[in-house]
Amino acid sequence: MQNLDKEVSQRLTRLYMMALIVVALLSLFGQMLIQRSLSESSDDAHVVNLAGRQRMLSQRLCKMAILLTNKTQYAEEATFYENDFSETLNSWVKCHYGLKNGKLRLEKTYFVKNSPIIKNLFNDLEPKFEVMSLYADSIAQKKYITQSSQNIIKNMLTNERDFLKIMDKIVSQYDTEAKERVENVKRIEFILFGLTIITLVLEVLLIFMPLVKYVQEVILRIKESENELQTKNQQLKETNEQLIATQKDLVKATEEKYILIRKEDNTRSTALIEGQEEERKRLARELHDGIGQMLTGLKLDSEHLKSLPFVNEKQRKSFEEHQKLIEETIEATRTVSFNLMPSVLTDFGLSSAIRLLLERTTKGADFRVSFNDLTDAITIPNKIENNLYRITQETLNNVMKHAKAKKVSITLSNEKNKYVSLVVIDDGKGFDIKKTKKSRVGGNGLENLQTRVRLLNGTIKIESEVGKGTNIVVKIPLTNGSL
């Protein structure tokens, strides 16, 4: 069908273009012929008019010649026409030669078509014209005498009669030939009109009727194709519905699998964190109750040894160094026990634990820390307190290791007793969050914070730019926590 469409369309296009070209050429040729005919008709009308005017001018010249040669009798008229005679003579002579030579130059140039008949008539007219122009010129230049004026007028009038007769024939011939040219144009225009009608009829028979037949066939095929397409569309629709149902089942299964994996991951993470916290509690308790007590007893025993005399100064200094080492060990044990699980967190709550953490952290540090507690003494679940304490601890460690900050601000607050928020702001060197995530440098600390917040069904927002410090905002709901 595609080849048939191409073949038929090419043939119809070729015939249609040929018909259009023929019609266009015929219309163009007809238009050019009409314009040329109008121009020639205008010129012919001017030529006929000028040829007729020659008769009038010849009569006028004879009249003025009679008046000018009889000034005694026609003194007033002679004076009036004396100036017009030369002008009329020049116009009459100019038009005569223009008509005879085929080119009139007046306000515009007119081309005169002189047939052999007209040329012969001008040849017959020429002797009469020369005699009249010669006598008229002598009158214009006043080269006549009174005795010869009667002879001049007689000769002019005699030649004028012949001039008028021949000029009548010339005017009539001009008019006849102009009409013949108009009739020729009419015939040609009628032929062009007939050719145009024939072309249009052929266009109907050879183009439009086959085109109508072809369009009917195409419409029939299109209807058949539409029926087939509707059948296939219906089949495709059913298949698509089955596919969509399968896709929904697959998406649902994937979502359920993802939720299950997420729950398992949360469960593992929760168990891991809870296990870590329990292990920290156990280690902190063993350090405090076991090793801490033993170190304290060792310190008390060493205090009793102070009362004993020393053999020499060297033994006394060794004893003092021994006592100092015991005290440093006790302090280190207390610090480790506090970092593992501060008892103040269990005994006095999150705010007190953070204050004590800040006191221990800022000893010897190069930055100052301000802490604002705006919780209004609300009750915070132990799990949330433990994780907020660990988040604060992790954040301070990051500030000490990386930020090089001069000032740190920590704010603990609650929103309508529904959320507890922790805001940590430092003026350190900051970092590029995107590069940090890609390079994984420092990523474990951020991931630990995000994991703890996610397991508490909370949100964490970290804002930082290089050279502009870091803002960390944590918001935890007071209920529905996972941990």
C-alpha positions in Angstrom: 0.0 0.0 0.0 2.9 2.3 0.7 4.3 1.9 -2.8 0.9 2.4 -4.3 0.4 5.6 -2.3 3.8 6.9 -3.4 3.2 6.0 -7.1 -0.3 7.5 -7.2 0.7 10.6 -5.3 3.7 11.2 -7.5 1.6 10.8 -10.7 -1.2 13.0 -9.4 1.3 15.6 -8.2 3.0 15.6 -11.6 -0.2 16.0 -13.5 -1.5 18.7 -11.1 1.7 20.7 -11.3 1.6 20.5 -15.1 -2.0 21.7 -15.2 -1.2 24.5 -12.8 1.8 25.5 -14.9 -0.3 25.5 -18.1 -3.0 27.6 -16.5 -0.5 29.9 -15.0 1.3 30.4 -18.3 -2.0 30.9 -20.2 -3.1 33.5 -17.5 0.2 35.2 -17.6 0.3 35.3 -21.4 -3.3 36.6 -21.5 -2.5 39.2 -18.9 0.6 40.4 -20.8 -1.5 40.5 -24.0 -4.2 42.5 -22.4 -1.8 45.0 -20.9 0.0 45.3 -24.2 -3.3 45.7 -26.1 -4.4 48.4 -23.6 -1.2 50.2 -24.1 -1.3 50.0 -27.8 -5.0 51.0 -27.9 -4.1 54.0 -25.8 -1.3 54.9 -28.3 -3.6 54.2 -31.3 -6.3 56.5 -29.8 -3.7 59.3 -29.4 -2.4 58.7 -32.9 -5.9 58.9 -34.4 -6.6 62.0 -32.3 -3.3 63.6 -33.4 -4.0 62.7 -37.1 -7.4 64.2 -36.8 -5.9 67.3 -35.2 -3.7 67.7 -38.2 -6.8 68.4 -40.3 -7.9 71.0 -37.8 -4.5 72.6 -37.7 -4.2 72.8 -41.4 -7.6 74.6 -41.6 -6.6 76.9 -38.8 -3.3 77.8 -40.5 -5.2 78.7 -43.7 -7.7 80.8 -41.8 -4.9 82.7 -39.9 -3.0 83.1 -43.2 -6.0 84.8 -44.8 -6.3 87.1 -41.8 -2.5 87.9 -41.7 -2.3 88.7 -45.4 -5.3 91.1 -45.3 -4.4 93.2 -42.3 -6.1 96.3 -43.7 -9.4 94.4 -43.8 -8.9 92.3 -40.7 -6.6 94.4 -38.6 -8.0 93.4 -35.2 -8.1 89.7 -36.0 -4.6 89.7 -37.6 -3.1 91.3 -34.4 -4.8 88.6 -32.3 -3.6 85.6 -34.4 -0.1 86.9 -35.3 1.6 85.3 -32.3 -0.3 82.0 -32.5 0.5 81.4 -36.2 4.1 80.4 -35.7 3.3 78.2 -32.7 0.5 76.4 -34.6 2.8 76.0 -37.6 5.5 74.4 -35.5 3.0 72.0 -33.8 1.5 71.0 -37.2 5.0 70.4 -38.8 6.2 68.4 -35.8 3.1 66.1 -35.6 3.3 65.6 -39.4 6.9 64.3 -39.3 6.2 62.4 -36.1 3.3 60.5 -37.7 5.2 60.0 -40.9 8.4 58.7 -39.2 6.5 56.5 -36.7 7.7 58.3 -33.5 5.8 61.1 -31.8 7.5 63.0 -29.0 5.0 65.1 -27.1 4.5 64.9 -23.3 5.5 61.2 -23.8 6.8 59.2 -26.7 4.2 57.4 -28.9 5.2 54.8 -31.4 3.1 54.9 -34.6 2.4 51.8 -36.6 2.4 52.8 -40.2 1.3 50.1 -42.6 2.3 50.2 -46.3 -1.0 51.7 -47.1 -0.5 54.6 -44.6 3.1 55.1 -45.9 1.8 55.4 -49.4 -0.8 57.9 -48.3 1.9 59.9 -46.5 4.0 59.8 -49.7 1.0 61.3 -51.6 0.5 63.8 -48.8 4.1 65.0 -48.7 4.0 67.4 -51.8 0.8 69.1 -50.5 2.4 69.4 -47.0 5.6 70.9 -48.4 3.8 73.5 -50.4 1.6 74.5 -47.5 4.4 74.6 -45.0 6.6 76.6 -47.4 3.9 79.3 -47.9 3.0 79.2 -44.2 6.6 79.7 -43.2 6.9 82.7 -45.6 3.8 84.2 -43.9 5.3 83.6 -40.5 8.5 85.2 -41.4 6.6 88.0 -43.2 8.5 87.4 -46.5 5.5 88.2 -48.7 4.4 91.3 -50.4 0.9 92.6 -51.0 0.9 91.7 -54.7 1.9 88.0 -54.1 -0.3 87.4 -51.0 -3.3 86.5 -53.0 -1.2 83.9 -54.9 0.1 82.4 -51.6 -3.5 82.1 -50.2 -4.8 80.6 -53.4 -2.0 78.0 -53.5 -2.5 77.1 -49.8 -6.2 76.7 -50.1 -5.8 74.6 -53.3 -3.3 72.3 -51.5 -5.3 72.3 -48.3 -8.3 70.6 -50.1 -6.0 67.8 -51.3 -4.3 67.7 -47.9 -7.6 67.2 -46.1 -8.8 64.5 -48.4 -5.6 62.5 -48.0 -5.5 63.2 -44.2 -9.1 61.9 -44.0 -8.0 58.6 -45.6 -5.0 58.4 -43.2 -7.2 58.9 -40.1 -9.7 56.4 -41.4 -6.9 53.9 -42.1 -5.4 54.5 -38.6 -8.8 53.8 -37.1 -9.4 50.7 -39.2 -6.1 49.2 -38.4 -6.5 49.9 -34.7 -9.9 48.1 -34.7 -8.3 45.2 -36.5 -5.6 44.9 -33.8 -8.3 45.0 -31.2 -10.2 42.3 -33.0 -7.0 40.2 -33.2 -6.4 40.6 -29.5 -10.0 39.5 -28.8 -9.5 36.4 -30.9 -6.3 35.5 -29.2 -7.9 36.2 -25.8 -10.8 33.9 -26.7 -8.3 31.2 -27.8 -6.5 31.5 -24.5 -9.8 31.4 -22.6 -10.7 28.2 -24.5 -7.3 26.6 -23.8 -7.7 27.5 -20.1 -11.2 25.9 -20.0 -9.8 22.8 -21.8 -6.9 22.6 -19.3 -9.4 22.8 -16.4 -11.6 20.1 -17.9 -8.6 17.9 -18.4 -7.5 18.6 -14.8 -11.0 17.5 -13.6 -10.9 14.3 -15.8 -7.3 13.3 -15.3 -6.6 14.6 -11.8 -9.6 15.3 -9.6 -11.7 12.3 -10.6 -8.9 9.8 -10.2 -8.0 11.6 -6.9 -11.6 11.3 -5.7 -11.6 7.6 -6.6 -8.2 7.1 -4.9 -9.4 9.0 -1.8 -12.5 6.8 -1.6 -10.2 3.7 -1.8 -7.9 5.1 0.9 -10.9 6.0 3.2 -12.1 2.4 2.8 -8.7 1.0 3.6 -8.4 3.4 6.6 -11.8 2.2 7.9 -10.6 -1.4 7.6 -7.3 -0.5 9.3 -9.2 1.3 12.0 -11.3 -1.8 12.7 -8.1 -3.9 12.9 -6.4 -1.2 15.0 -9.4 -1.1 17.4 -9.2 -4.9 17.7 -5.5 -4.8 18.4 -5.9 -1.8 20.8 -8.5 -3.8 22.7 -6.1 -6.7 22.9 -3.3 -4.3 23.9 -5.5 -2.7 26.5 -6.3 -6.1 28.1 -2.6 -7.0 28.0 -1.7 -3.6 29.4 -4.3 -4.0 32.3 -2.8 -7.3 33.1 0.7 -5.8 33.0 -0.4 -2.9 35.2 -2.0 -5.4 37.7 1.2 -7.4 37.7 3.3 -4.2 38.1 1.2 -3.1 41.0 1.6 -6.6 42.6 5.3 -6.3 42.0 5.5 -2.8 43.4 3.5 -3.9 46.4 5.8 -6.9 46.9 8.8 -4.7 46.5 7.4 -2.1 49.0 6.6 -4.9 51.5 10.1 -6.3 51.0 11.6 -2.9 51.5 9.5 -2.3 54.6 10.5 -5.7 55.9 14.2 -5.1 55.2 13.9 -1.6 56.8 12.3 -3.1 59.9 15.0 -5.8 60.0 17.6 -3.2 59.6 16.0 -1.0 62.3 15.8 -4.0 64.5 19.4 -4.9 64.0 20.5 -1.3 64.5 18.3 -1.0 67.6 19.6 -4.2 69.0 23.2 -3.2 68.2 22.8 0.2 69.8 21.0 -1.2 72.8 23.7 -3.9 73.1 26.4 -1.2 72.9 24.6 0.8 75.6 24.2 -2.2 77.8 27.8 -3.2 77.3 28.8 0.4 78.1 26.7 0.3 81.3 28.3 -3.0 82.3 31.8 -1.8 81.5 31.2 1.5 83.3 29.8 -0.3 86.3 32.7 -2.7 86.4 35.2 0.1 86.1 33.4 2.1 88.8 32.6 -0.7 91.2 35.5 -3.0 90.4 38.7 -1.4 89.2 37.6 2.0 90.6 37.2 0.6 94.1 40.4 -1.4 93.9 42.3 1.8 92.8 40.6 3.7 95.6 41.7 1.1 98.1 45.2 1.1 96.7 45.3 4.9 97.2 44.1 4.6 100.8 46.8 2.0 101.5 49.4 4.2 100.0 48.2 7.1 102.3 49.0 4.9 105.3 52.6 4.4 104.0 53.2 8.1 104.3 53.6 7.8 108.1 56.5 5.4 107.7 60.0 6.8 107.5 61.8 6.6 104.2 65.4 5.4 104.0 66.4 8.2 101.7 65.1 11.0 99.6 65.0 8.8 96.5 62.5 6.4 98.1 60.3 9.4 99.1 60.2 10.7 95.5 59.5 7.3 94.2 56.6 7.0 96.6 55.2 10.4 95.6 55.4 9.4 91.9 53.7 6.2 92.8 50.9 8.1 94.5 50.6 10.5 91.5 50.3 7.6 89.1 47.6 6.1 91.2 45.6 9.3 91.2 46.0 9.7 87.4 44.9 6.1 86.9 41.8 6.7 89.1 41.0 9.9 87.1 41.4 8.1 83.8 39.2 5.3 85.0 36.5 7.8 86.1 36.8 9.5 82.7 36.4 6.2 80.8 33.6 5.2 83.0 31.9 8.6 82.5 32.3 8.4 78.7 30.9 4.9 78.7 27.8 5.8 80.7 27.7 8.8 83.1 25.8 7.9 86.2 24.6 11.5 86.3 22.5 10.8 83.2 20.5 8.1 85.0 20.4 10.0 88.3 19.8 13.6 87.3 18.7 13.6 83.6 19.9 14.8 80.3 20.5 18.5 81.1 22.8 17.7 84.0 24.6 15.1 82.0 25.3 17.5 79.1 26.5 20.2 81.5 28.9 17.7 83.1 30.0 16.5 79.6 30.8 20.1 78.7 32.8 20.7 81.9 34.9 17.7 81.2 35.2 18.3 77.4 36.2 22.0 77.6 39.1 21.4 80.1 42.1 22.4 78.1 40.0 23.1 75.0 40.5 26.1 72.8 36.8 26.9 72.4 34.1 28.2 74.7 30.7 26.4 75.0 27.4 27.9 76.0 24.4 25.7 76.9 20.8 26.7 77.1 18.2 24.3 78.6 14.7 25.3 77.4 12.9 22.0 78.1 10.9 23.4 81.0 11.7 20.3 83.0 9.6 18.0 80.8 9.9 14.2 81.2 12.0 12.7 78.4 12.1 9.0 78.0 15.4 7.3 79.0 16.0 6.0 75.4 15.7 9.4 74.0 17.9 10.9 76.7 20.6 8.3 76.1 20.6 8.9 72.3 20.5 12.7 72.6 23.4 12.5 75.0 25.4 10.3 72.5 24.5 12.7 69.7 25.8 15.6 71.8 28.9 13.6 72.7 29.6 12.7 69.0 29.1 16.3 67.9 31.5 17.7 70.4 34.1 15.1 69.4 33.8 16.2 65.8 34.2 19.9 66.8 37.3 19.0 68.8 38.8 17.0 66.0 37.9 18.9 62.9 36.1 22.2 63.4 38.9 24.4 65.0 36.0 26.5 66.4 36.3 29.3 68.9 32.7 29.2 70.1 30.1 26.5 70.3 26.4 26.9 71.3 24.1 24.0 72.4 20.4 24.5 72.9 18.0 21.9 74.3 14.3 22.7 73.9 10.8 21.2 73.5 8.0 22.2 71.2 4.5 22.0 72.8 5.6 18.9 74.8 5.5 16.9 71.6 9.1 17.2 70.3 12.4 17.7 71.9 15.1 19.4 69.8 18.9 19.7 70.1 20.7 22.5 68.2 24.5 22.6 68.0 26.1 25.6 66.3 29.8 26.2 65.9 31.9 28.9 64.2 34.5 26.5 62.9 35.9 26.0 59.4 32.9 24.1 58.2 32.9 21.6 55.4 31.3 20.7 52.0 28.5 18.3 52.8 28.3 16.9 49.2 32.1 16.2 49.0 32.1 14.7 52.5 29.3 12.2 51.5 31.2 11.3 48.3 34.6 11.0 49.8 33.3 9.3 53.0 35.7 11.3 55.1 34.1 11.8 58.4 31.1 10.0 57.0 30.8 7.4 59.8 30.2 10.1 62.4 27.4 11.7 60.4 25.9 8.3 59.6 25.9 7.4 63.3 24.0 10.6 64.0 21.6 10.0 61.2 21.0 6.4 62.2 20.3 7.3 65.8 17.8 10.0 64.8 16.1 7.7 62.2 15.6 5.0 64.8 13.9 7.5 67.0 11.6 8.5 64.2 13.1 12.0 64.3 14.7 14.4 61.8 18.2 15.8 61.5 19.3 18.8 59.5 23.0 19.5 58.9 24.0 22.8 57.4 27.6 23.7 56.7 29.7 25.8 54.3 33.5 26.0 54.1 34.6 28.9 56.3 31.1 29.5 57.8 30.8 26.9 60.5 28.2 24.2 61.0 24.6 24.0 62.3 23.1 20.7 63.4 19.4 20.6 64.3 17.9 17.4 65.7 14.2 17.0 66.4 12.8 13.9 68.1 9.2 13.1 68.9 8.6 12.4 72.6 6.5 9.3 71.7 6.6 6.5 69.2 10.3 6.1 69.3 11.8 2.9 68.0 14.6 2.6 70.5 
